[in-house]
């Protein structure tokens, strides 16, 4: 019985490693796109439209609720992150031109 559990645990571990290798890069790319979207939209809403961060948040799709966004301390822009900060994108405001990702 113990040997069967060991093989089952090894099989499950191998399945997790394979799934991470296959889906990990795709999920990381999707996370970057989502963070970039939130950073750009919030930057434009705050610095171009002149609204508050709290007033801008409801404009984003509900699927983006997990992405945290906050104004930058050192420049006019927004930092958006998720997965405990592992994925982060920033958007900077350029007066007269709008916001761009960097």
C-alpha positions, 0 to 999 in steps of 0.5 A: 500500500505504501509503495502505491502511494509513493508512485501516486505521489510521484506521478502527481508531482510529475504531472504538476511539473509538466503542466507548469512547463507547458502552461507557465509561459503562456500564463506569465504572458497573459499576466503581463498583458493584464497588468499592462492594460490596468496600468495604462487605463488607470494612468489615462483615467487619473492623469488625462481624465483627471479622475481619482483612482477610486473613481477609475477602478470601476471602469475596468472589467471585473476580471481585472480585480486581482490586479493591484494598481497604485500611482507612482511616488516619483513620477506621474504614472501608475504601477500595476502588479499581480501574483504578489508583485511577480508580474508588474507593469508601469505606465507613465504620463506624458503631458500633452501626449497621454500615457505609455507603458514602459 
